[in-house]
Amino acid sequence: MLYRERWAWVAFALIVALGMALRLDQFIEQVLIEDEWHAVHRLLSFSAAETFRTFGHSDHCIPLTLLYDWIAHHGGGLSETLMRAPMMAAGILLLCLFPWYIARRLGWPTALLFALFLAISPLLISYSRMARPFALTVFLGWLAHAAFLRFWAATTARQAVLFGTGYVTSAALAVWLHLIIAPFVAAPFLWGLWQLFRSSDKDQRKTWFLRGTALAASFAAALVALIALPLISDLAALSSKSGTDLPNWETLKGASYFWTGATQTWAVVACVALMIPGIFSVCRLPIVRTGLLGIALTLIGILLLRPSWVFVSVTFTRYLLPLLPLLLLFLAAGCLQIGLLLQKIFPLLRGKEWMVAAIPLTAMVLASPLHQTLRTPNSNSLDYFHVLDYRPWFLPHQMRDHKMRASSFWEQRAALPAASERIALAPFSFESDKWPATPLEALTKQRIIPAYLNGFCNHDRSGELLDLNDKRFRFRNAVFLTDAQMLRNHRIDWIVWQKTFPDPVWLEVTHGKKVPWESTDLPACEAKWRETFGTPDYEDDFLIAYQVKNL
């Protein structure tokens, strides 16, 4: 038994190493994009005190923004990597601690398969790399459930205080990070009430009641300290984002692809079918029951509050992100359950029940969106091309068709060795449907980062830092055009101005409307390029480009 335990730990270490490698792949090279900019916009315009007392128009996540503000002023400058570091830490801790927790209760076979599915889950990988709070909330949410159950079973006052403090800290911080997690972390109290009603031991019921009341009061006090002020002073920010949308059947279909980490229907069906027997085999665990109750309460909250954009699969899945580890646990347990059943039919399979896991693993690997995300180079793995929807046929057509590759300049780059050049492209947009770097990196196999126009031909472009001399920021994956030495320090080979899109491009989004892309044809800015840098080293109808070594 000890021998098997040692080999289990070796296998677990290898799985964790795989998960870390997938999460850390090109991690420091990622361009800040999409909703990651909410916090930066907040830092550029508001003080820490103002940030603490408002939710803001764009959900900047109060505690993360306050952390970023402190780093910007006292930590030597804020970088993209520092912004994402807390989520990366949470993603790795989830990968390490959750399977270990399961191994102590269901055994190593289930735990190892669970760890493997966690390690290769594209959604968990993406959120571990993103400067948004969701990886933190899913980790802290499940940590709160585990701490509550240990608190409830405590046999000494010291244990009760220790695990009660763990619950209050993790649960309150999770809610502060993202309010939608509140029903999930509060669910164990309902489970506790059920235990009170079930117990026939009066002394035990009294102990549980007093403990539960003290814990609930502590949790409520922590929430009041953290979110009462923004709730009172900025309730309109929340009310304006609720009462508008509901999930629908298409939402659930899209979510199933996210939850299984697959881009093809056959892979989704295979994984879901194997989850079903696993539900019944692990539901005896209290943490599974409290978790399912928390998911149910969160879903009820979504249906009642009707938050904006919840009909979009990626938003709905994000709100129910704590469900994902639970589904992967069902998948692991389901594989073993079916394997045990097959053993009874085919005795030669005795001891090989884990082989059923080859089915979902094959499906998840062959149909994984990671084939696109993990290509080298990819500096834009968090843009909508990769995270909006895992169904390739569901992406807006301009993301599929790669309209931006008309210029022969990009074909010339593609003829060079991969990752041999680093290109700074303007104009940049933090809204990735207007930022063509993903298809261009796929075509050229060269790394492409933003060239900021602020301080050069603009002064207040949203989605750009305002000033090269602002010491609060030290972004690695963007450059200012006002400093040729900065371009060389960032190993930039070319700076490129994209004159215009080669075709009229439309973004098909909500409610069947068609919205034209913002024009990138800025004549005044192009004139500034020519005035500053002279005759381009390359020019066609679509772009002008300059080699940095010639500047």
Disulfide bonds with the S-S distance in Angstrom:
Cys457-Cys525 1.74
